[in-house]
Amino acid sequence: MDHAQTDRLKTLLLAIALAGLVTGLGLHFSGRTDLAQTAWFAGVVPVLAALVVEIIRSLARGEVGLDIVAALSMSAALTFAETLAAAVVAVMYSGGTFLESFAEGRARREMRDLLSRVPRTATRHRNGGLEEVALDDIAPGDRLLIRQGDIVPVDGRIASAAAFVDTSALTGESLPVRLDRGSEAMSGSTNAGDAFDIEATREAKDSTYAGIVRLVEAAQASKAPMARLADRWSLGFLAVTVAIAFAAWWFTGDPIRAVAVLVVATPCPLILAVPVALVAGLSRAAHFGVLVKGAKPLEAMARIRTLILDKTGTLTDGRPQIVSIDSHDGMGADDILRYAAALDQASKHPVAQAIVAAARDRGLTLPIPEDVAEIPGEGVIGFIDGRQVIVGGDGFVAGRVGRLSGDHPELAAGSVMVAVAVEGRLAAHLVMSDPLREGAAEMLASLRQQGVARILLATGDRAEVAARVTEGLGLDGIRAGLTPDEKVLLVLTEHKNGPVMMVGDGVNDAPALAAADVGVAMGARGAAASAEAADVVLLVDRVDRIAPGIEIARRSRRIALESVVAGISLSVLGMIAAAFGYLTPVQGALLQEAIDVAVILNALRALRISPAGLTAPQTRIEGVPA
């Protein structure tokens, strides 16, 4: 039976129970007590029958739940002619399951929004015209038209001059972002500006959004250890309930007291609080671009004691950026960058693409290079505006212009130097490095405050490079020169200090992500292998979302525990009061109903969790359509 059918059945049972209760009350107050008893009985039987069927199914799966207490309370009330109490319990139980469906429905809303955004078709350029094609027919290299308001159907590169896309459904970023020609567009984002073209880089089934959908479906089907712990607690609660009910009957000789105890004990706090709070936490994390693959990793996130970070692409941006432009013949920095970037448009080397991106960030117009020749791993030669330009390593360029290499200051560890020559003369050196991600220091400080005791760096890079990049961060250790196997060994070794979270973005990180208690992948542009191996995927390319993700996990878990402890404590106090004769079965049923509603409302507080630092308003991007 699917979710929709289950929800309809729960609604029908609640309607029958309510109809029986209300009709019976009307008959009772009009003096027709015999018919009132019949109406209450008729409202209880369908709910009890459905409950018995569910209990049998659970026992067949080897699960013993607290539904047995609800069945016992209704059966005992009917047996001893407490039909009004039985009717109230029936409304309470069916109402509780209905509230559970409603609460989980609200909690899953953001996840359902993700699923509902999957487009079915796309508009493809073909033979000078446009055609509507099914999503599965799109192949890498196809040029697609994305109209205003359309959802990007597959991963691709912007093929127009610029595009404005809204990624809020995926990343929680409230404002559209500008993407220039050649920038990567994530499937599932929405065109917030004029129509633009993309060139597909993946098939639909391999694109980011399809992976997100698979992760969401898996998350919805998961069950957390805390939920399983609640199931184990339920056995103890069942034993306590039966013991108190039996003792009340044995010592007083009054079976109605036993009925009252059973009615008060109907254990909705344990049944409902944990799943509602944790699913609400999953939904809230997804809203901020932190996709957790289920309740189990969400709960594990709440207990993290050690964080291990990869360097390149995780703690650092992973894309070289220009640190300085050292001119040698008086040419201006913008002119040097314009020549170098214009020529590097012909290369796919990461350093070349970083130079192109830096020029576009400065608003420079880049002409088309001509007569380009690229020597792989060395550099590029070509003509820009009729002038010969050479861009590449210092030795490569120096050899082409007839001068000795090494005519520059010594580089800092981890930096890269690119030489630029124009018309046979060395024009400049560009010094580039992979910078620390913005907000990394603040994120680490926030994690310390949340109880993460150890933070380590694990990298395959040289020790001196790792030390320079992380200077001042206050890490507890740097492990450099590691192979993928050694990263796994580090994760396993750190288990002795408590649950371990590993964060990475490359294929080489996938084994360590799988070995950690919680593996986190930089999913926005990280390797597919790492995203598949991870328990958590950051949909926005910002490592500082780890701290809000952990905060949401911890607060969701705390809310679930609060709900369980408060609900069960109140239920036990009610049972004791009923055993001593202070509560009738009807009063006990009404009390338990109030407890159930309070517990569910408390669990739903997880939907309003606002992580520190993510609530401030953002500045609108100039030129973005409102």
Helices and strands as residue ranges (DSSP letters): H 3-29, H 33-60, H 67-79, H 83-107, H 109-116, E 121-126, E 129-134, G 135-137, E 143-146, E 156-158, E 162-166, H 168-171, E 177-180, E 184-185, E 190-191, E 196-200, G 204-206, H 208-220, H 225-252, H 255-264, H 268-287, E 290-292, H 295-301, E 306-310, I 311-315, E 321-327, H 333-344, H 350-361, E 370-375, E 379-384, E 387-392, H 394-401, E 416-422, E 425-433, H 440-449, E 454-458, H 463-469, E 477-479, H 484-494, G 495-497, E 500-504, G 507-509, H 510-515, E 518-522, H 528-533, E 536-538, G 543-545, H 546-579, H 585-603, G 604-608
